[in-house]
Amino acid sequence: MAATATNRRVVLKEYVEGYPTEEHMELVPGGEVPLRLTGDEPAGSVLVRNLYLSCDPYMRPKMSRPLRESYTAAFVPGSVITGYGVARVLDSSDPRFAPGDLVWGITGWEDYSVVKPPVTAFLAKISHHDAAAAGGGVPLSYYTGILGMPGLTAYVGFHEICAPKKGETVFVSAASGAVGQLVGQFARLAGCHVVGSAGSKEKVELLKSKFGFHDAFNYKEEPDLAAALKRCFPDGIDIYFENVGGVMLDAVLLNMRVHGRIAVCGLISQYNLKEGEKDAVRNIGALIAKRLRMQGFIEPDHKHLYPKYEAWVLPYIRDGTLAYVEDVAEGLENAPKALIGLFHGRNVGKQLVRIADDE
């Protein structure tokens, strides 16, 4: 008889309006699940033991009732929450993976997941964790961050969309988060002058002392964001990496230079607002007057660039040129609290959850 294990699951209890709370999610004890594929799954399925789960801002819109078409489907109340994670393969009918392989990609917020096509297309084998790997191993948790979706997001948005030139000025909002901390360091490596905003004195200090931002400010202490940006960028902003939206975007538009570029990665200030409460962007005319280019993007559209990014970033990780700060919660039972913390600025660095040790 095949071995089994208890599978705890985090499910969405109901659709969310406004700010989510831990009560919107539930840890379900779950029943016994086989530790091998049963043969009833679609061909190409992969059974994994989840090790790390990634908490990301894009998950918030997926908790709302779907009112319009989006690039990613909403969660279904009563069903397990899904997101990026790191896992070990236990069984596989996908020829790309074998038992024992470490992978990163989309998985469930549960102890064990059967990842089925077409979602298996988002699974990738991890090759650089082992200390025997060429150049030395890297922390497995990095595949939820700098070597995962946030890392490729930062790389694509900054290097591919904004195409920086040495000496340009760069502003990054939500700069201490999973993506922002990388964009700031990428900008510094490109020879740009980079300034970031964050929501606490601790985070502002981290931006300057740990990540090498040339300057930073606490947006909560600035009564006039446009004036704060003018103080930091007296000659204007060439590149804005947008993570926030709302009043911050409005202030940035007033301070952009002619032919500036804006990469729109996220709008976290708007995700928890109900319809009718969202901030209007009043300075949109600056796009015309300053001939700006503003482009939204999502990481899945650029998966083909991951090998290029990985080859570029690994040497900087290994020699210490790039720093990466993680905020690690322990245990699946603490995953809801960790996710909710993102929307209140509680995390310092990349928020993730460790649910099992790599055995």
LINMO-V68195 format. One record per run of one state. SS is the DSSP state (H for helix, E for strand, C for the rest). FROM is the first residue (numbers start at 1). TO is the last residue. If there is no record, write none. Layout:
SS|FROM|TO + SS|FROM|TO
This chain:
C|1|3 + E|4|6 + C|7|8 + E|9|12 + C|13|21 + H|22|24 + E|25|28 + C|29|31 + E|32|34 + C|35|45 + E|46|54 + C|55|56 + H|57|59 + C|60|60 + H|61|63 + C|64|79 + E|80|80 + C|81|81 + E|82|92 + C|93|101 + E|102|108 + C|109|109 + E|110|110 + C|111|111 + E|112|115 + C|116|118 + H|119|122 + C|123|123 + E|124|125 + C|126|139 + H|140|144 + C|145|148 + H|149|161 + C|162|168 + E|169|172 + C|173|179 + H|180|189 + C|190|192 + E|193|198 + C|199|200 + H|201|209 + C|210|214 + E|215|218 + H|219|221 + C|222|224 + H|225|232 + C|233|236 + E|237|242 + C|243|245 + H|246|255 + E|256|264 + C|265|285 + H|286|289 + C|290|292 + E|293|296 + C|297|298 + H|299|318 + C|319|325 + E|326|330 + C|331|331 + H|332|342 + C|343|349 + E|350|354 + C|355|359
